[in-house]
């Protein structure tokens, strides 16, 4: 993946409508969980990116989503400064 996550674990339990961080163009973006498909290592979430100029939706691997916590918030801020 293009983002150096500094040892932060990927993957979030699927809760429809809840918000997470998702990788987006080499950074992180806030996104909302919409749908889920697959199972095990092949699970994907259908997410809607928030905070972009226009709403964008995509299927994304669970290895590219992260829960929102102090660690990921700090990383999100650091990446946003670039």
C-alpha positions in Angstrom: 0.0 0.0 0.0 1.1 3.5 -0.7 0.6 4.8 2.9 3.3 4.2 5.5 1.0 3.2 8.4 3.8 3.0 10.9 2.6 -0.4 12.3 -1.0 0.6 12.6 -3.3 -2.5 12.1 -5.6 -2.4 9.1 -9.2 -3.7 9.2 -12.3 -2.5 10.9 -15.4 -4.5 12.0 -18.2 -3.7 9.5 -20.9 -1.4 11.0 -23.1 0.1 8.3 -23.2 3.9 8.4 -20.2 4.2 10.7 -17.1 6.3 9.8 -13.5 5.0 9.3 -10.3 6.1 7.6 -9.7 4.7 4.2 -6.6 4.9 2.0 -7.1 7.4 -0.8 -4.4 8.4 -3.4 -1.5 7.8 -1.0 -3.2 9.3 2.0 -6.1 8.7 4.3 -9.6 10.0 3.9 -12.6 9.9 6.1 -15.2 7.5 4.7 -18.6 6.0 5.6 -19.2 2.2 5.4 -22.1 1.4 3.1 -22.0 -2.3 2.2 -19.8 -5.4 2.6 -19.0 -8.4 0.3 -16.8 -11.4 0.4 -15.4 -13.1 3.5 -12.1 -13.7 5.4 -9.1 -12.2 3.6 -11.3 -11.4 0.6 -13.7 -9.0 2.3 -14.3 -5.7 0.8 -16.3 -2.7 2.0 -18.2 -0.4 -0.2 -17.5 3.1 1.2 -18.3 6.7 0.5 -15.4 9.0 0.9 -16.2 12.1 2.9 -14.3 15.4 2.8 -13.5 15.3 -1.0 -14.7 18.0 -3.3 -17.3 15.6 -4.7 -18.6 12.4 -3.1 -16.8 9.4 -4.3 -17.8 5.8 -3.7 -15.7 2.6 -4.1 -15.2 -1.0 -3.1 -12.0 -1.2 -1.0 -10.2 -4.1 0.6 -10.3 -4.3 4.4 -6.5 -4.1 4.3 -7.0 -0.4 3.3 -9.4 0.7 6.0 -8.5 1.8 9.6 -10.4 2.5 12.7 -10.5 6.1 13.9 -8.4 6.3 17.1 -5.8 8.7 18.5 -3.0 7.0 16.5 -4.8 7.1 13.1 -6.0 10.7 13.8 -2.4 11.8 14.3 -1.3 10.1 11.1 -4.3 11.6 9.2 -3.2 15.1 10.4 0.4 14.4 9.4 -0.6 13.2 6.0 -3.0 16.1 5.5 -0.1 18.6 6.0 1.8 17.3 3.0 
